[in-house]
Amino acid sequence: MRVSRALDHGRGRNDHVKRRRNTPEQIIRKLREADRLLGEGRTVPEVAKALEVSEATYHRWRNQFGGMKAQDAKRLKELERENSRLKAIVADQALENRALKEISRGNW
């Protein structure tokens, strides 16, 4: 569905472009390719276009995955998932503790 510019609030989205998620291994591979292209004298906009990503995505990947190997990136993603799962557990326990305190005071 094409959204008119007026209803799009000026964001200028490309509805025809399919969003693609890259695995950490693919990102590392693309960053190595970017290093090779930059070494050949290409500019960052040219490199980003060759990798089929925006310049902002290239810079974000460079900051996040800069000197990592594929195995390091995979481990980072695993740790991030585990961390979010543990945070959810802690939040559930804190909520349960608060509810038990309220019940013990007779405020229910």
N, C-alpha and C positions, 0 to 999 in steps of 0.2 A: 504494500500500500504506500503510495506516495503522499507525503504530507506537504501541504503548501507552506511556503516560507513564513507566512503570517502566523500559522498555527504552530510552527516549529520553534517559535520564540527566538529566532535568529541563530540557532545552533548549527544549521547547515549540515545536518547529518546526511550521510550517503546511504540511502536505504538499499541501494543495489549492491553494496559491498558486504560480503559475508564475513563475519567475525571469525577468526581462526585462533584457537588456543594452541600454543606451542609447548611441548614438554620441555623440562629443564635441559635435557640432552640436546634437543633441537636448538634451543636458545644458545647453548654453549657452542654448538657447531656454527650457528650463524654469526656469533661474535668472533670466532676464529676466522671465518670468511671475511668479516668486516675488517679485521686487522690486516689481512692479506691485501684487500682492496685499498685500504688507507695507505699501506706501505707502497703500493703502486702509484700513489699520488692522487687518488680520487678524493673528492670532498665528502663530508658527512652526508649532505643531502643525496649525493649520487649513490653512496653506499647504502643508505636507508632504502632508496628506491630499488636497488639491486636485491636487497634482502626482503623486499615487499612488506616493509613496516614503516611507520612514521618516524620522524626524527626523535620525537618525544619517547616513543617506545624504545628506540635504539639507545638513547641516553639512560632511560630507566633500567634497561637490561644491563647496560655497562656498569651502572652503579650497584645493581643487585648481584650480578653474576660475574663481575669483572675478572678476577684471577682464578675462578673456580674451575675444577675439572668436572666432567659430567657426573661422576660418582658423588662429589661434594654437593652438587646442586640437588641431586636426588635425595641425599640425606637431609639437606636443609628443608626440602618440602615435607619429608616424613616428620621431622621434628616440629615444623609449623603445624601440621595436622594434629600431632599428639598434644602439642601445647594448647591448641584451641579446645580439644576434647577435655583436657584436664581443667581448663578454666571453666568450662560448662559444669563439670562435676563440682568444683569448688563453689560456684554460684548457687547450684541446687542445694548444697549442704548448708550454705549460709542462709538461704531462704527457709529451709526446714528448721534450722536452729532458731531463727527469728519467730517462726510460727509456734514452736514449742514454748518459747519464753512467753509469748502472748497468752497461750493457753494456760500455762502454769500460774500466771498472774490473774487469771479469770477475766481477761478482757475480750472474750469471744462471745 
